[in-house]
Amino acid sequence: MPEAYDVVVVGAGNAAFSAALSAREQGARVVVIEKAPEPEMGGNTRFTAGAIRCVYDDVSDLKRYMPDLTDNEIAISDFGTYTEEQYFDDMFRVTQFRTDPDMCEILVKNSRSTMLWMQEKGVRFVPIWGRQAYKVDGRFTFFGGLTVESSGGGPGLIQYLTAAAKKAGIPVLYDTGAMELLYDDYKVYGLKIRRQGKVELLKAKSVVLACGGFEANHEWRTRYLGPGWELAKVRGTRFNQGDGIRMAIDIGAAPYGNWSGCHAVGWDRNAPEFGDLAVGDGFQKHSYPIGVLINAEGKRFVDEGADFRNYTYAKYGRVILAQPGQFAWQIFDKKVVPMLRDEYRIRQVTKVTANTLEELATKLEGVNPQAFLKTIHEYNAAVQVDKPFNPNIKDGRGTPGIPFPKTNWANRIDEPSFEAFGVGCGITFTFGGLRVNGDAQVLASDLSPIPGLYAAGEVVGGLFYFNYPGGTGLMSGSVYGRIAGRSAGEAATAGSKGPRAPKKPKALPRSSRRPRKASRR
């Protein structure tokens, strides 16, 4: 290991590799350090399905992202559009207009160029067949603004990025955890690290923190998210303990964002404490919009069809955690079982089946059977059967007049056999983190940049509040990772390159924008 590098990137997920590759483009000597051993590397990225929310005006943009998209695939698909305006609408709407507008501007306006940059780095993208489009009358219609994923999901994305880093000559040091920042009261000049059990100093001109939030830290979850959050399961890596956030705050960095908020989903009730790479994201259970959710009291407690899954799944985990016993059952009948996502068919699943509702009531562990039957009968009676069911649009087929009326995709649960799946809360990542500027520089408590320190990915706060549009995590990690790496690389190599040209602003001034109303799609 050289005595010093130009740029050290902490973490080895999507945001980290994006930063490392971008810094290398500036001519910087870059090293990536990863707390996990090599078999567990990849951060939360490796546990995702690889969906990435990006701007596309029409199919010609998708062809640029996915050059091997065939004419036949295009002919049988309605990809729709996902314009910058639609992206802004979704970000403002689902965060209740709390997303930082400057950060959101950077995310949205850089999504297209970042997708092309990743594709140039060797990442292969494909349409999200099956999970984001149902085939109706021989044609796929994509919904919810989410159309593209990395081939091979999250594990595939990590493979592509790792290969790109290797090709660029970027070493990755595994079993190497960052302990504290080296800081001389003015600038950051490296890290104290523990590498394979030995404490060392790793000097660098710039440090990029891209090592995730604090979702795997039981104590921090309870402190910041609230009582009961120590009971949630962790969807991803066990190594995201908030180390990057802690180290930066220790030298005066400003906390920012929704520190009491997080991305949390319906997760198999008997899943392990942390994510299992052999299962990946298979413990998630995201077909609830076409079924019903029942708690221990035998009651529904949420509008399962309030919106497309992409806009509700990241907040419904919190709702499940708040139920008696911190669990719920998802209920489906024969009509919709063929439409369930692939994760319902894995071996590691909490599932019961029955030929009658009365039999099912006795099999739902922890549920009041009489109340369950009353709830289902009232629900069935309220279904608007005169409206056609269409899972690709908000069909307005609801259940008015009952508690938590369902807004869309309501079907009577009356056709055996019946299937039920037990779910709890799975936390994905936390929304609170560090404050950065448009160059991804970490800001001090007085909002001045801390020289030599940059951040990207889940370690950054300010983008997400209360909720999250599906696929935005990977996109923000790539966009801000690319910016952080470029900024860190430019700063680290500035002396060897001569004078730098002035930069163009990356975002419009805050005063030049207005909150956008939700679009109708």
C-alpha positions in Angstrom: 0.0 0.0 0.0 1.5 3.4 -1.0 2.3 5.8 1.8 -0.5 8.2 0.5 -3.2 8.3 -2.1 -4.8 11.3 -3.7 -8.3 10.0 -2.9 -9.6 7.4 -0.4 -13.2 6.3 -0.9 -14.8 4.7 2.2 -17.3 2.0 1.2 -17.7 -0.4 -1.8 -21.2 0.0 -2.9 -22.7 1.8 -5.9 -22.0 5.3 -4.6 -18.5 4.4 -3.5 -17.5 2.9 -6.9 -19.1 5.7 -8.8 -16.9 8.1 -6.7 -13.8 6.1 -7.2 -14.3 5.8 -11.0 -15.0 9.5 -11.3 -12.0 10.5 -9.2 -9.8 8.2 -11.3 -11.0 10.1 -14.4 -9.3 13.2 -13.0 -6.0 11.4 -12.9 -6.1 10.8 -9.2 -4.5 7.8 -7.4 -7.5 6.2 -5.8 -8.1 3.5 -3.3 -11.3 2.0 -2.0 -11.5 0.7 1.6 -14.3 -1.7 2.6 -15.1 -2.7 6.2 -16.6 -6.0 5.1 -14.6 -9.1 4.1 -14.6 -9.6 0.3 -17.4 -12.2 0.3 -19.8 -9.7 1.9 -18.6 -6.6 0.0 -21.0 -4.4 -2.0 -22.9 -2.6 0.8 -26.6 -2.3 0.5 -26.4 -2.2 -3.3 -25.8 -5.9 -3.4 -29.0 -6.6 -1.6 -31.2 -4.5 -4.0 -33.1 -5.6 -7.1 -31.1 -3.0 -9.1 -34.0 -0.7 -10.1 -32.8 2.8 -10.9 -35.1 5.7 -11.4 -34.0 7.9 -14.4 -35.3 10.5 -16.8 -36.3 9.4 -20.3 -38.4 11.4 -22.7 -39.2 8.6 -25.0 -38.0 5.2 -26.1 -34.9 6.7 -27.9 -33.5 7.6 -24.5 -34.1 4.0 -23.3 -32.3 2.7 -26.4 -29.3 4.7 -25.4 -29.4 3.2 -21.9 -30.1 -0.2 -23.2 -28.5 -0.6 -26.7 -29.6 -4.3 -26.9 -33.3 -3.5 -26.5 -34.9 -5.2 -29.5 -37.5 -4.0 -31.9 -39.9 -6.8 -30.8 -39.5 -5.8 -27.1 -40.3 -2.2 -28.1 -43.3 -3.3 -30.1 -45.0 -5.2 -27.3 -44.2 -2.5 -24.6 -45.7 0.8 -23.6 -42.7 2.4 -21.8 -44.5 5.7 -21.5 -42.2 8.6 -20.4 -40.5 9.8 -17.3 -39.6 13.4 -17.9 -37.6 15.7 -15.6 -40.9 17.3 -14.6 -42.4 14.0 -13.6 -39.3 13.2 -11.6 -39.6 16.5 -9.7 -43.3 15.9 -9.2 -42.7 12.5 -7.6 -39.8 13.7 -5.4 -41.8 16.7 -4.1 -45.0 14.7 -3.6 -43.7 11.7 -1.8 -41.5 13.8 0.5 -44.3 16.2 1.3 -42.3 19.0 -0.4 -39.5 18.6 2.1 -36.8 17.3 -0.3 -33.9 19.9 -0.5 -34.7 21.6 -3.8 -31.1 22.2 -4.8 -30.1 18.5 -4.1 -33.2 17.3 -5.9 -32.3 19.6 -8.9 -28.9 18.0 -9.1 -30.3 14.5 -8.8 -32.9 14.9 -11.5 -30.9 16.9 -14.0 -27.9 14.7 -13.8 -29.8 11.4 -14.0 -29.7 11.1 -17.8 -25.9 11.8 -18.2 -25.1 9.6 -15.2 -27.0 6.7 -16.8 -25.0 7.1 -20.0 -21.8 7.4 -18.0 -22.5 4.2 -16.1 -23.3 2.4 -19.4 -20.0 3.6 -20.7 -18.3 2.1 -17.6 -19.7 -1.3 -18.6 -23.0 -1.4 -16.6 -25.7 -3.2 -18.5 -29.3 -2.1 -18.1 -32.5 -3.9 -18.9 -36.2 -3.2 -18.6 -37.9 -4.3 -15.4 -40.0 -7.0 -16.9 -42.5 -8.6 -14.6 -42.0 -6.4 -11.6 -43.0 -3.1 -13.2 -45.2 -4.1 -16.0 -48.1 -6.6 -16.3 -48.9 -8.2 -19.6 -52.5 -7.2 -20.5 -53.9 -8.1 -24.0 -50.4 -9.1 -25.2 -48.8 -5.8 -24.2 -46.6 -4.7 -21.3 -47.4 -1.4 -19.8 -44.8 0.0 -17.4 -46.1 2.0 -14.4 -44.8 4.1 -11.5 -42.0 5.8 -13.4 -39.7 2.9 -12.8 -38.6 1.1 -16.0 -34.8 0.3 -15.9 -32.7 -2.0 -13.7 -29.2 -3.2 -13.8 -28.8 -6.6 -15.4 -28.4 -9.2 -12.6 -30.0 -6.8 -10.1 -27.9 -5.3 -7.3 -25.3 -8.2 -7.4 -24.9 -7.6 -11.1 -24.4 -3.9 -10.6 -21.7 -4.5 -8.1 -20.0 -7.0 -10.5 -20.0 -4.4 -13.3 -18.6 -1.6 -11.0 -16.0 -3.9 -9.5 -14.8 -4.9 -12.9 -14.7 -1.2 -14.0 -12.6 -0.3 -10.9 -10.2 -3.2 -11.6 -9.9 -2.1 -15.2 -9.1 1.5 -14.0 -6.4 0.2 -11.7 -8.3 1.1 -8.5 -7.3 -1.2 -5.6 -10.0 -2.3 -3.0 -8.9 -3.1 0.5 -11.3 -5.5 2.2 -11.5 -6.0 6.0 -10.5 -2.4 6.3 -12.7 -0.2 8.5 -12.4 3.6 8.9 -12.1 4.6 12.5 -11.6 8.3 12.4 -10.7 11.2 10.1 -7.3 12.7 10.1 -8.0 16.4 10.6 -5.7 19.3 11.4 -8.5 21.7 12.4 -8.6 23.0 8.8 -8.6 20.1 6.3 -9.0 16.3 6.2 -5.8 14.6 5.2 -6.6 10.9 5.6 -8.0 8.2 7.9 -7.2 6.1 10.8 -8.1 2.6 9.7 -8.2 -0.9 11.1 -7.0 -3.2 8.5 -7.3 -6.9 9.2 -7.1 -6.2 12.9 -4.2 -3.7 12.8 -4.6 0.0 13.2 -2.9 2.1 10.5 -2.9 5.7 9.2 -3.9 6.1 5.6 -3.0 9.6 4.3 -4.8 11.2 1.3 -5.5 14.6 -0.1 -9.2 13.9 -0.3 -11.6 11.5 1.5 -15.0 10.5 0.1 -17.4 9.0 2.6 -19.8 6.5 0.8 -20.3 4.0 3.6 -24.1 4.1 4.2 -26.4 5.1 6.9 -27.0 3.8 10.5 -29.7 1.3 9.8 -27.7 -1.7 11.1 -27.0 0.1 14.4 -29.6 -1.0 16.9 -28.8 1.8 19.4 -28.8 4.6 16.9 -32.1 3.3 15.4 -33.7 3.5 18.8 -32.1 6.9 19.5 -33.1 8.6 16.3 -36.0 6.7 14.8 -37.7 6.0 18.1 -38.7 3.2 20.5 -39.4 -0.1 18.8 -37.0 0.4 15.9 -34.5 -2.0 17.5 -37.1 -4.7 16.7 -36.9 -4.1 12.9 -35.0 -6.5 10.7 -32.2 -5.1 8.5 -32.7 -5.7 4.7 -29.1 -5.1 3.8 -25.5 -5.2 5.1 -24.7 -5.6 8.8 -21.8 -3.2 8.3 -23.8 0.1 7.9 -23.3 1.3 11.5 -23.2 5.0 10.8 -19.4 5.1 10.9 -19.0 7.7 8.2 -21.6 10.0 9.8 -20.0 9.7 13.2 -16.5 10.4 12.0 -17.6 13.5 10.1 -19.8 14.9 13.0 -16.8 14.3 15.3 -14.9 17.0 13.4 -17.8 19.4 13.2 -19.8 18.3 10.2 -23.4 19.4 10.0 -26.1 16.8 10.4 -29.0 17.2 7.9 -32.2 15.6 6.7 -34.9 13.5 8.2 -33.1 11.8 11.1 -36.3 10.2 12.4 -37.1 8.8 9.0 -36.1 5.8 7.0 -36.8 3.5 4.1 -38.6 0.5 5.5 -40.7 -2.2 3.8 -42.8 -5.3 4.4 -40.2 -8.0 5.0 -40.7 -11.7 5.7 -41.7 -12.1 9.4 -39.1 -14.8 10.0 -36.2 -13.3 8.0 -32.8 -13.2 9.8 -31.5 -10.1 11.7 -29.5 -8.8 8.8 -29.7 -9.4 5.0 -28.8 -12.8 3.6 -26.8 -12.5 0.3 -28.1 -16.0 -0.7 -31.6 -14.6 -0.7 -30.9 -11.0 -1.6 -34.1 -8.9 -1.7 -36.3 -12.1 -1.8 -37.6 -11.5 1.7 -39.5 -8.4 0.6 -43.2 -8.9 -0.2 -44.4 -6.1 -2.5 -47.5 -7.5 -4.1 -49.7 -6.1 -1.3 -51.5 -3.6 -3.7 -53.5 -6.5 -5.2 -54.3 -8.0 -1.8 -55.1 -6.9 1.7 -53.0 -6.5 4.9 -54.4 -7.8 8.2 -52.9 -7.2 11.7 -53.1 -9.2 14.9 -56.5 -7.7 15.7 -57.9 -9.1 12.4 -58.3 -5.7 10.9 -57.0 -3.9 7.9 -54.9 -0.8 8.8 -53.8 0.8 5.6 -54.9 1.6 2.1 -53.0 -1.1 0.1 -54.0 0.5 -3.2 -53.2 4.2 -2.4 -50.7 4.3 -5.1 -48.3 2.2 -7.2 -46.0 0.1 -5.0 -43.1 2.3 -5.9 -44.6 5.2 -4.0 -45.8 3.4 -0.9 -43.6 0.4 -0.1 -40.8 2.4 1.5 -43.2 3.9 4.1 -45.4 0.9 4.8 -42.7 -1.0 6.8 -43.0 1.7 9.4 -46.8 1.2 9.5 -46.4 -2.6 10.0 -43.9 -2.0 12.8 -46.5 0.1 14.6 -49.1 -2.8 14.6 -49.7 -5.0 17.6 -46.8 -7.5 17.7 -45.0 -5.7 14.9 -46.4 -8.0 12.1 -49.1 -8.4 9.6 -50.4 -11.0 7.1 -50.8 -10.3 3.3 -53.9 -12.1 2.0 -54.5 -13.2 -1.6 -56.9 -15.5 -3.4 -56.7 -17.7 -6.5 -57.6 -14.8 -8.9 -54.4 -12.8 -8.2 -51.9 -15.5 -7.0 -50.5 -15.9 -10.5 -49.7 -12.2 -10.5 -47.6 -12.3 -7.3 -44.0 -11.2 -7.7 -41.2 -13.8 -7.8 -40.2 -13.2 -4.1 -43.4 -15.0 -3.1 -42.1 -18.2 -4.5 -38.8 -18.6 -2.7 -38.2 -21.4 -0.3 -37.5 -19.1 2.7 -41.0 -17.8 3.1 -43.6 -17.5 5.9 -46.7 -18.8 4.2 -50.0 -20.6 4.9 -52.7 -21.8 2.5 -56.3 -22.8 2.9 -59.3 -23.9 0.9 -61.8 -21.8 2.9 -61.6 -18.4 4.7 -62.6 -20.2 7.9 -59.7 -22.5 7.6 -57.3 -19.6 6.7 -58.5 -17.8 9.9 -57.2 -20.6 12.0 -53.8 -20.6 10.3 -53.0 -17.0 10.6 -50.6 -17.1 13.6 -51.3 -14.4 16.2 -54.5 -13.1 14.5 -58.0 -12.9 16.0 -59.9 -15.3 13.7 -63.4 -13.9 14.3 -62.3 -10.4 13.6 -60.4 -11.5 10.5 -63.5 -13.1 9.0 -65.7 -10.1 9.8 -63.1 -7.8 8.2 -62.9 -9.9 5.0 -66.6 -10.2 4.6 -67.1 -6.4 5.0 -64.2 -5.8 2.5 -65.7 -8.2 -0.1 -69.1 -6.5 0.2 -67.6 -3.1 -0.4 -65.6 -4.0 -3.6 -66.7 -2.0 -6.6 -67.1 -4.9 -8.9 -68.7 -2.7 -11.6 -65.3 -1.1 -12.3 -62.8 -3.2 -14.3 -59.6 -4.4 -12.6 -56.4 -3.2 -14.3 -53.1 -3.5 -12.4 -51.2 -1.2 -14.9 -53.2 1.9 -14.1 -54.8 3.5 -11.1 -58.1 1.8 -11.9 -60.3 3.4 -9.2 -61.7 0.0 -8.2 -62.0 0.5 -4.5 -63.9 -0.3 -1.3 -65.7 2.9 -0.2 -67.5 3.0 3.1 -65.3 0.8 5.2 -62.3 1.7 7.5 -59.2 2.3 5.4 -61.1 2.2 2.1 -58.9 0.8 -0.6 -58.5 3.2 -3.5 -57.4 0.9 -6.4 -57.0 -2.7 -7.4 -59.6 -4.1 -5.1 -60.8 -7.7 -5.7 -63.1 -9.8 -3.6 -61.2 -12.4 -1.6 -63.6 -15.2 -2.3 -62.0 -17.7 -4.7 -60.0 -20.7 -3.2 -57.4 -21.5 -2.7 -56.2 -18.7 -0.4 -52.6 -17.8 0.4 -51.3 -15.6 3.2 -47.8 -14.4 3.8 -46.5 -13.2 7.2 -44.5 -9.9 7.1 -42.7 -7.7 9.6 -40.6 -4.5 9.1 -37.4 -4.5 7.1 -35.3 -1.3 7.3 -33.4 -0.5 4.2 -31.6 2.8 4.9 -31.9 5.9 7.1 -32.8 9.3 5.7 -30.7 11.4 8.1 -27.0 12.1 7.4 -24.5 14.7 6.5 -25.0 18.0 4.8 -23.2 18.5 1.4 -23.1 21.3 -1.2 -23.5 21.0 -4.9 -19.9 19.7 -5.2 -20.7 17.0 -2.7 -18.3 18.6 -0.1 -19.3 17.9 3.4 -20.3 21.1 5.2 -19.4 22.2 8.8 -22.0 23.3 11.3 -21.5 26.9 10.0 -22.3 25.6 6.5 -18.7 26.2 5.2 -17.1 23.3 3.3 -14.7 21.1 5.2 -11.6 21.0 2.9 -10.7 17.5 1.8 -14.0 15.8 2.8 -16.8 14.7 0.4 -19.8 12.4 0.8 -22.3 10.5 -1.4 -25.0 7.9 -1.1 -27.0 7.0 2.0 -24.5 8.8 4.3 -25.9 12.1 2.9 -29.1 13.6 4.3 -31.6 16.0 2.8 -33.1 14.2 -0.2 -35.7 11.9 1.4 -38.3 12.8 4.0 -41.0 10.4 5.2 -41.0 8.4 2.0 -39.1 7.6 -1.1 -39.8 7.0 -4.8 -38.6 3.5 -5.7 -35.3 3.3 -7.5 -34.1 6.8 -6.4 -31.5 5.4 -4.0 -29.3 3.9 -6.6 -29.7 6.9 -8.9 -28.8 9.4 -6.1 -25.8 7.2 -5.2 -24.5 7.2 -8.7 -25.2 10.9 -9.3 -23.7 12.2 -6.1 -20.9 9.5 -6.2 -19.9 10.8 -9.6 -19.9 14.4 -8.4 -18.0 13.6 -5.1 -15.4 11.7 -7.0 -14.9 14.4 -9.6 -14.7 17.1 -6.9 -12.3 15.1 -4.7 -10.2 14.1 -7.7 -10.0 17.7 -9.0 -9.0 19.1 -5.6 -6.4 16.4 -5.0 -4.7 16.9 -8.4 -5.2 20.6 -8.8 -1.5 21.4 -8.3 -0.4 19.0 -10.9 -2.8 20.2 -13.6 -2.2 23.9 -13.5 -5.0 26.5 -13.2 -8.5 25.2 -13.2 -11.3 26.6 -15.4 -14.3 28.1 -13.5 -17.0 25.5 -12.9 -20.5 25.9 -14.2 -23.2 25.9 -11.5 -24.7 22.4 -10.9 -28.0 23.6 -9.7 -30.3 26.6 -10.2 -30.5 29.1 -7.3 -33.2 28.1 -4.8 -35.1 31.3 -5.4 -35.6 30.5 -9.1 -37.8 27.5 -8.5 -41.3 26.9 -7.3 -42.7 23.7 -5.7 -44.3 21.6 -8.4 -47.8 20.2 -8.3 -48.1 16.5 -8.7 -48.6 15.5 -12.3 -51.5 13.4 -13.5 -50.3 10.3 -15.3 
